[in-house]
């Protein structure tokens, strides 16, 4: 609260003594402007306390023309301009200055009205905020993917029980919702006597399956019905969309005042990346208040909250859920990405057993023989045709390193074969044997024509050979390999995207003839080669298998392998990746088959 009017001597602001014949009024006014903007008036200590609620907002104070009185006093009009989260708040007050001829200093009446319009001694300033509803995330066909959905906050209300029963009830609550008992008991005991200790937040459907029927019979057990911004299911594109929750201390500290304790923000995925867009602009009210709970605040300035526009993305709800279902049986980290070749829209990006990591769009792995589509394009551009002969030997040594074909490579496909058959059967040695036809730059340009970045220059001949079969220094995300398939299917260079407003496609460096040749090669891999488990599908699918060694050898001396398959059919280009799988045809292939059969 403010005290009664006092005097502020300008000399306390560090004003030098006035010179002879000059009473120093101009300097006093200038010093007053500086003091108000810095919010420090040494002889008016209440000033800093009253104005403190506005401390985070930039302020400019400008004095107008001084009007001198008859008794060594003067009135100074002051224009206050605040930047309130991008809103300009402007108003005027007046300061009365009085000259002490003995001390030769000017003093300022420390009237509360100096600070804000009509502010009185029994009022203080208060700033309050209202957050708008968080924006929804909209998918393909304008389907709402993330919106407010009902949830229950299950936990223990300590105000309902005696302290002696907290540990017992907390243990019972934890068991009833299947969470760690010791951890929940410790949290319950450490929180205040009136606290609600949250155990878990569940959707109604999940609660039916997880929460014990006698939950509410536990002393102190409570469930608070509320809503949260959620996708259709708990697993739906979770790694892509991310989650929301209360802002952490780290987020608050790094927000420059934009985020406050209790604010709901994006914590991961798109929710975090586009948090500012999804939060909208908070509403702000600045009021003069008195110490009386029945008194209405006197509003000095107010700006309404502005909800954000929905975030438009390309995921198709049905395809996303189907892709997640297809991956449901994998015991290893896996991903499945679906792209529309006509638009580059990412229609699905499913992850499984990835520990929350978005392997589908961010995980980089050796793509193995799926990368032979890129190598094939480079060879076609070198002048080789699908019917030209290449040599598929059982092994090929490059600078002391011996390359082999995959286990189970058909013996009748060795020797002099066509490029078409080499791609269909996935012959490593045939492509490596043609390495002198193409440079590192040629391989990189072929990758870029198919919509992805190519590898850096190889540092050895062995590494350059390995790059041609998707090993060496070559890495790609499942999204990128789906983009390769989409470029072949679309007949042009495709750029994949998940934001609906990023749909503009680049100028194509892939010709229709090149795409048609690659399409033929991938279709032959299904009809005659390593992807033949897809041959029965209708509409027909074109595909390429891939198996990539990685990591360290196991006890048997063998390197673990990634399993890949890329392919496309009508309107969909797909990449399937399994982090630990014996081969692309035996592990990724059945997943691709299941996806296209049910899509």
C-alpha positions in Angstrom: 0.0 0.0 0.0 1.0 3.6 -0.5 1.7 6.0 2.3 0.6 9.6 2.5 2.1 12.1 0.1 5.8 12.7 0.7 8.4 14.8 -1.0 11.1 13.4 -3.3 14.2 15.6 -3.6 15.7 15.5 -7.0 19.1 15.8 -5.4 18.6 12.3 -4.2 18.7 11.2 -7.8 22.3 12.5 -8.1 21.4 15.9 -9.6 24.4 18.3 -9.5 23.9 21.7 -7.8 22.4 24.3 -10.0 24.7 27.0 -11.4 24.3 30.7 -10.6 21.2 32.2 -12.1 19.8 28.8 -13.0 17.4 27.1 -10.6 18.0 23.7 -12.2 14.4 22.9 -13.1 15.3 21.5 -16.5 17.9 19.1 -15.0 15.4 18.1 -12.3 12.8 17.2 -14.9 15.3 15.2 -16.9 16.5 13.4 -13.8 12.9 12.6 -12.9 12.3 10.9 -16.3 15.4 8.8 -15.7 14.4 7.8 -12.2 10.8 6.8 -13.2 12.1 4.7 -16.1 14.6 3.0 -13.8 11.9 2.5 -11.1 14.2 3.7 -8.4 13.3 6.8 -6.3 15.5 6.8 -3.2 13.3 9.2 -1.2 10.1 7.4 -2.2 10.8 3.8 -1.3 7.1 2.8 -1.8 7.5 3.6 -5.5 9.5 0.5 -6.3 7.1 -1.7 -4.4 4.0 -0.3 -6.1 5.4 -0.5 -9.6 7.1 -3.9 -9.1 4.2 -5.9 -10.7 5.1 -4.1 -13.9 8.9 -4.7 -13.6 9.2 -7.0 -16.5 7.6 -4.6 -19.0 9.7 -1.9 -20.8 8.8 1.7 -19.9 9.4 5.1 -21.5 8.5 8.3 -19.6 8.5 11.6 -21.4 8.0 14.9 -19.7 6.0 17.6 -21.4 6.2 21.4 -21.1 6.7 22.6 -17.6 4.2 25.0 -16.1 5.8 27.2 -13.4 3.6 28.3 -10.5 3.8 31.4 -8.3 5.4 30.0 -5.2 8.6 28.2 -6.4 6.6 25.2 -7.7 6.0 23.7 -11.1 3.8 21.1 -12.7 5.2 18.6 -15.2 2.9 16.5 -17.4 4.3 13.0 -17.9 3.5 10.6 -20.7 4.0 6.9 -19.7 4.3 4.4 -22.5 4.5 0.7 -21.5 5.2 -2.3 -23.7 2.8 -4.9 -22.3 3.6 -8.1 -24.2 3.5 -6.2 -27.4 0.5 -4.1 -26.4 1.1 -0.3 -26.0 -0.3 1.1 -22.8 -0.1 4.9 -22.8 -1.5 7.4 -20.3 -0.6 10.7 -18.7 0.0 11.8 -15.1 1.4 15.0 -13.6 4.2 15.6 -11.2 4.4 18.6 -8.9 7.9 19.9 -8.2 8.8 22.4 -5.4 12.0 24.4 -5.1 13.9 24.7 -1.8 15.8 27.9 -2.1 17.9 27.3 0.9 19.1 23.9 -0.3 18.8 24.9 -3.9 17.1 21.6 -4.9 13.8 20.7 -6.4 11.6 18.2 -4.7 8.7 16.1 -6.2 5.5 15.4 -4.5 5.4 11.6 -4.1 1.7 11.4 -4.8 0.5 7.8 -5.8 -1.3 9.4 -8.8 2.2 10.1 -10.2 2.5 6.4 -10.9 -0.8 5.6 -12.6 -4.1 7.3 -13.4 -5.9 8.3 -10.2 -4.0 5.8 -8.1 -4.7 6.3 -4.4 -2.8 5.6 -1.2 -4.8 2.5 -0.4 -4.4 0.9 -3.8 -1.7 -1.2 -5.3 -1.1 -2.5 -8.8 -1.9 -6.0 -9.9 -1.3 -7.9 -13.1 -3.3 -10.9 -14.0 -3.1 -13.3 -17.0 -5.6 -15.5 -18.8 -4.3 -18.1 -21.2 -6.4 -18.8 -24.3 -7.4 -22.3 -25.2 -4.5 -24.2 -26.8 -5.0 -24.6 -30.5 -5.9 -27.9 -32.0 -3.8 -29.9 -34.4 -5.7 -30.8 -37.6 -4.8 -33.6 -39.9 -5.7 -34.7 -43.5 -9.3 -34.1 -44.6 -9.6 -31.5 -41.8 -9.9 -34.2 -39.2 -9.2 -33.0 -35.7 -6.2 -35.0 -34.3 -5.4 -33.2 -31.1 -8.1 -31.5 -29.1 -9.4 -31.3 -25.6 -10.4 -34.8 -24.6 -11.7 -36.0 -21.2 -9.3 -37.5 -18.7 -9.3 -38.4 -15.0 -6.5 -37.3 -12.6 -6.3 -40.2 -10.2 -4.6 -39.7 -6.9 -4.8 -39.1 -3.2 -6.5 -36.1 -1.5 -4.6 -35.7 1.8 -7.3 -33.3 3.1 -9.7 -36.2 3.3 -7.6 -38.4 5.7 -5.5 -38.2 8.9 -1.7 -38.0 8.6 -1.5 -41.4 10.2 -3.2 -43.0 7.2 -1.3 -41.2 4.4 1.3 -44.0 3.8 -1.3 -46.7 3.9 -3.8 -45.0 1.5 -1.0 -43.9 -0.8 0.2 -47.5 -1.2 -3.3 -48.6 -1.9 -3.8 -45.9 -4.5 -0.5 -46.8 -6.2 -1.5 -50.5 -6.4 -4.9 -49.7 -7.7 -3.6 -47.7 -10.6 -0.5 -49.9 -11.2 2.3 -47.4 -10.5 5.4 -47.6 -8.3 4.3 -47.9 -4.7 7.4 -46.7 -2.9 7.7 -43.6 -5.2 4.1 -42.6 -4.7 4.1 -43.1 -1.0 7.3 -40.9 -0.7 5.7 -38.1 -2.8 2.5 -38.3 -0.7 4.3 -38.0 2.6 6.4 -35.1 1.4 3.5 -32.9 0.1 1.3 -30.6 2.2 -1.5 -31.7 4.5 -4.1 -30.3 2.0 -2.5 -31.5 -1.2 -4.0 -33.6 -3.9 -1.2 -36.0 -4.9 -1.6 -37.0 -8.5 -0.8 -40.6 -9.3 -1.6 -40.9 -13.0 -3.7 -39.2 -15.7 -5.9 -41.6 -17.7 -8.4 -41.5 -20.5 -11.8 -43.0 -19.6 -11.1 -46.1 -21.8 -7.6 -46.6 -20.4 -9.0 -46.2 -16.9 -11.5 -48.9 -17.4 -8.7 -51.3 -18.2 -6.1 -50.1 -15.6 -7.9 -48.8 -12.5 -9.0 -51.3 -9.8 -12.8 -51.4 -9.4 -12.5 -50.5 -5.7 -10.3 -47.5 -6.2 -12.8 -45.0 -4.7 -13.3 -47.1 -1.7 -9.7 -46.4 -0.6 -9.7 -43.6 2.1 -8.6 -40.4 0.4 -8.7 -41.8 -3.1 -10.1 -39.2 -5.6 -10.4 -38.7 -9.3 -10.7 -35.3 -10.8 -12.5 -35.2 -14.1 -10.9 -32.7 -16.5 -9.7 -32.4 -20.1 -6.3 -32.4 -21.8 -5.0 -31.7 -25.3 -4.8 -35.3 -26.6 -4.7 -37.3 -29.8 -7.3 -40.0 -30.6 -5.4 -42.7 -28.7 -2.5 -42.7 -26.3 -0.1 -44.0 -28.9 -1.3 -42.0 -31.9 1.8 -40.5 -33.5 3.0 -39.7 -30.0 6.6 -39.3 -31.0 5.6 -37.0 -33.8 2.9 -34.9 -32.1 4.5 -34.8 -28.7 2.8 -34.1 -25.4 1.7 -31.0 -23.4 2.0 -30.4 -19.7 2.9 -27.8 -17.1 5.9 -25.7 -17.9 9.1 -26.9 -16.3 11.4 -24.5 -14.4 13.9 -24.7 -17.3 11.2 -23.7 -19.9 10.0 -20.8 -17.7 13.6 -19.5 -17.1 14.3 -19.6 -20.9 11.1 -17.9 -22.0 11.9 -14.2 -21.2 8.8 -13.9 -19.1 6.4 -15.3 -21.8 5.7 -18.5 -19.8 4.8 -18.6 -16.2 4.3 -21.2 -13.5 1.3 -23.3 -14.2 1.2 -22.5 -17.9 0.5 -25.5 -20.2 3.1 -25.8 -22.9 4.4 -28.3 -25.5 7.0 -30.6 -24.0 8.1 -32.6 -27.0 7.4 -33.2 -30.7 5.4 -30.7 -32.8 3.7 -29.5 -29.6 7.1 -28.2 -28.4 8.4 -27.1 -31.8 5.4 -25.0 -32.5 4.5 -24.2 -28.9 4.4 -20.4 -29.4 2.1 -20.8 -32.4 -0.2 -23.2 -30.5 -0.4 -21.2 -27.2 -1.8 -18.0 -28.7 -1.5 -14.7 -27.0 -2.5 -14.5 -23.3 -4.9 -12.0 -22.0 -3.6 -9.4 -19.6 -5.4 -7.2 -17.1 -3.7 -4.4 -15.1 -5.8 -3.2 -12.2 -5.7 -1.1 -9.1 -6.7 -3.2 -6.1 -7.3 -2.6 -2.4 -6.9 -5.0 0.5 -10.5 -6.0 0.6 -11.6 -9.3 -0.9 -15.1 -7.9 -1.5 -13.9 -4.9 -3.4 -13.8 -5.1 -7.2 -10.5 -4.3 -8.9 -10.4 -1.1 -10.8 -9.2 -2.0 -14.3 -6.6 0.4 -15.7 -5.8 -1.5 -18.9 -6.9 -4.8 -20.4 -6.2 -6.9 -23.5 -8.2 -10.0 -24.3 -6.6 -13.4 -24.9 -6.2 -14.3 -28.6 -6.5 -18.0 -29.4 -4.0 -19.3 -32.0 -5.1 -20.8 -35.3 -5.0 -24.7 -35.5 -1.8 -26.3 -36.7 -2.5 -28.0 -40.0 -0.5 -31.2 -40.6 -0.7 -34.0 -43.2 -1.2 -37.1 -41.1 -4.2 -39.3 -42.1 -5.8 -40.6 -38.9 -6.9 -43.9 -40.4 -3.5 -44.7 -42.1 -1.6 -43.6 -39.0 -3.6 -46.0 -36.7 -3.3 -48.8 -39.3 0.5 -48.3 -39.6 0.8 -48.4 -35.8 -1.3 -51.6 -35.7 0.9 -53.2 -38.4 4.0 -52.5 -36.2 2.3 -53.8 -33.1 3.9 -57.2 -33.2 7.5 -56.2 -33.7 9.8 -56.9 -30.9 12.5 -54.5 -32.0 12.4 -50.7 -32.5 10.6 -50.1 -35.8 9.1 -47.5 -38.0 6.7 -47.2 -40.9 6.3 -44.0 -43.0 3.7 -43.4 -45.7 4.0 -40.5 -48.2 1.6 -39.4 -50.9 3.7 -39.2 -54.1 1.4 -36.6 -55.6 1.9 -34.1 -52.9 4.8 -35.1 -50.6 2.4 -35.2 -47.7 3.5 -37.5 -44.9 0.3 -39.5 -44.3 1.6 -41.7 -41.5 4.8 -41.9 -39.4 4.5 -44.7 -37.0 7.0 -45.8 -34.3 7.2 -48.9 -32.2 9.4 -49.8 -29.2 11.6 -46.6 -29.7 11.5 -45.4 -26.2 9.8 -42.1 -27.2 12.3 -41.4 -30.0 11.0 -40.5 -33.4 12.8 -43.1 -35.4 10.4 -42.6 -38.3 11.4 -39.1 -39.2 14.6 -38.4 -37.2 16.4 -41.7 -36.8 19.4 -42.1 -39.1 20.4 -45.6 -40.1 22.3 -47.4 -42.8 19.6 -48.1 -45.4 21.3 -51.1 -47.0 20.1 -52.3 -50.3 17.1 -50.0 -50.4 19.7 -47.4 -51.4 20.4 -49.4 -54.5 17.5 -47.4 -56.1 19.7 -44.3 -55.7 22.8 -46.2 -57.1 20.7 -47.5 -60.0 19.7 -44.0 -61.0 23.4 -42.9 -61.0 24.2 -45.9 -63.2 21.4 -45.2 -65.5 22.6 -41.7 -65.9 26.1 -43.0 -66.7 24.7 -44.7 -69.7 23.9 -48.1 -68.4 20.5 -49.5 -69.3 18.3 -52.0 -67.4 19.1 -54.7 -69.9 22.9 -54.1 -70.0 25.1 -56.8 -68.5 26.8 -56.6 -65.2 28.9 -59.2 -63.3 27.5 -60.6 -60.1 30.3 -62.6 -58.5 30.1 -64.5 -55.2 32.5 -62.0 -53.7 34.5 -58.9 -54.7 37.6 -57.5 -52.9 38.2 -53.7 -52.9 41.4 -52.5 -51.3 41.7 -55.6 -49.2 38.1 -55.7 -48.0 35.9 -58.5 -49.4 32.3 -57.8 -50.1 29.7 -60.6 -50.3 26.1 -60.9 -51.4 23.4 -61.4 -48.8 22.9 -64.8 -47.2 20.6 -66.9 -49.4 21.5 -65.1 -52.6 20.3 -67.4 -55.4 23.1 -69.2 -57.1 21.4 -69.1 -60.5 21.6 -65.3 -60.4 25.4 -65.2 -60.3 27.6 -64.5 -63.2 26.7 -62.2 -66.2 23.2 -60.8 -65.5 21.3 -57.7 -66.4 21.2 -54.6 -64.3 17.5 -55.3 -63.9 18.2 -58.7 -62.4 21.0 -57.3 -60.2 18.5 -54.9 -58.7 15.7 -57.5 -58.4 18.0 -60.0 -56.7 19.9 -57.3 -54.8 23.4 -58.3 -56.0 26.0 -56.3 -54.0 29.0 -57.3 -56.1 27.4 -56.3 -59.4 26.8 -52.7 -58.3 30.2 -52.4 -56.6 31.8 -53.7 -59.8 30.4 -50.8 -61.7 31.8 -48.2 -59.3 34.2 -46.6 -61.8 31.2 -45.5 -63.8 30.0 -43.0 -61.2 31.7 -40.5 -58.9 30.8 -39.4 -55.4 29.1 -36.4 -56.9 27.1 -38.5 -59.3 25.8 -40.6 -56.4 25.0 -37.4 -54.4 23.1 -35.9 -57.4 21.1 -39.1 -57.8 20.1 -39.0 -54.2 19.0 -35.4 -54.5 17.0 -36.1 -57.6 15.1 -38.7 -55.5 14.4 -36.1 -52.8 17.1 -36.7 -50.2 20.6 -35.5 -49.4 23.4 -37.6 -50.7 26.5 -38.8 -48.8 29.7 -36.9 -48.3 32.7 -37.8 -50.4 34.1 -41.2 -49.5 37.5 -41.2 -47.8 38.6 -44.5 -49.3 37.9 -46.8 -52.2 36.4 -49.4 -49.8 34.0 -46.8 -48.3 33.0 -45.6 -51.8 32.2 -49.1 -52.7 30.2 -49.6 -49.5 28.2 -46.4 -50.2 26.8 -47.9 -53.4 25.0 -50.6 -51.4 23.7 -48.4 -48.6 26.6 -49.0 -46.1 29.8 -47.0 -45.7 28.9 -43.5 -44.6 25.4 -43.6 -46.1 22.6 -43.1 -43.6 18.9 -42.2 -44.1 15.8 -41.9 -42.1 12.7 -44.0 -42.8 11.1 -40.8 -44.0 13.9 -40.2 -46.5 13.7 -43.7 -47.9 9.9 -43.4 -48.2 10.6 -40.1 -50.1 12.9 -42.1 -52.5 10.0 -44.4 -53.2 7.6 -41.5 -53.6 9.9 -39.8 -56.1 9.9 -43.0 -58.2 6.2 -43.4 -57.9 5.5 -39.7 -58.6 7.8 -39.5 -61.6 9.6 -36.4 -60.2 11.6 -35.2 -57.3 9.4 -35.2 -54.2 10.0 -33.2 -51.1 8.2 -34.8 -48.1 6.6 -32.6 -45.4 4.3 -32.9 -42.4 3.1 -29.3 -42.2 0.2 -28.6 -44.6 1.5 -25.2 -45.5 4.8 -26.7 -46.7 3.3 -28.3 -49.7 5.3 -26.5 -52.4 7.4 -29.0 -54.3 10.9 -28.3 -55.7 11.9 -28.2 -59.3 12.4 -31.8 -60.3 15.8 -33.1 -61.4 14.4 -36.6 -61.9 13.1 -37.1 -65.4 9.9 -39.1 -66.2 12.0 -41.6 -68.2 14.4 -42.1 -65.3 11.5 -42.6 -62.9 9.8 -45.1 -65.3 13.0 -47.1 -65.5 13.4 -47.2 -61.7 9.7 -48.1 -61.4 10.3 -51.1 -63.7 13.4 -52.1 -61.7 11.4 -52.0 -58.4 8.5 -53.9 -59.9 10.8 -56.6 -61.2 12.1 -57.0 -57.6 8.5 -58.0 -56.7 7.7 -60.2 -59.7 11.1 -61.9 -60.0 13.3 -61.0 -57.0 13.8 -60.5 -53.3 10.5 -58.8 -52.7 8.4 -61.5 -54.3 6.2 -62.0 -51.2 4.4 -58.9 -52.4 3.6 -60.3 -55.8 0.1 -61.4 -54.9 -1.1 -57.9 -53.8 -3.7 -56.0 -55.8 -3.3 -53.2 -56.7 0.3 -54.2 -57.6 3.2 -53.0 -55.5 6.7 -52.1 -56.6 9.4 -52.5 -53.9 13.0 -52.9 -52.9 14.4 -54.9 -50.0 17.3 -53.9 -47.8 19.5 -55.4 -45.1 22.2 -53.3 -43.4 24.9 -54.3 -41.1 25.6 -52.1 -38.1 27.1 -51.9 -34.6 29.5 -54.4 -33.1 29.8 -58.1 -33.8 28.0 -60.5 -31.5 29.4 -63.6 -29.9 29.1 -65.4 -33.2 31.3 -62.8 -34.9 28.4 -61.6 -37.0 27.2 -58.0 -37.1 23.6 -57.2 -36.2 21.4 -56.1 -39.1 18.7 -53.5 -39.9 15.8 -54.8 -42.0 14.3 -52.4 -44.6 11.8 -52.4 -47.4 10.5 -49.5 -49.5 7.7 -49.7 -51.9 4.7 -48.0 -53.5 1.3 -48.7 -54.8 -1.6 -46.5 -55.8 -1.3 -43.1 -54.0 1.1 -44.4 -51.3 4.9 -44.7 -51.0 6.0 -46.6 -47.9 9.2 -47.3 -46.0 9.4 -50.0 -43.3 12.3 -50.2 -40.9 13.1 -52.7 -38.2 16.2 -51.9 -36.1 17.1 -55.5 -35.4 16.0 -57.9 -38.2 17.5 -60.8 -40.0 16.8 -59.5 -43.5 14.6 -57.0 -45.3 12.6 -59.7 -47.1 11.9 -61.9 -44.1 11.3 -59.2 -41.4 10.4 -55.8 -43.1 8.7 -57.6 -46.0 5.8 -59.1 -44.1 5.1 -55.7 -42.4 4.9 -54.1 -45.8 2.7 -56.8 -47.1 0.3 -56.4 -44.1 0.2 -52.7 -44.5 -0.7 -52.7 -48.2 -3.2 -55.6 -47.7 -5.2 -53.6 -45.2 -4.7 -50.0 -46.2 
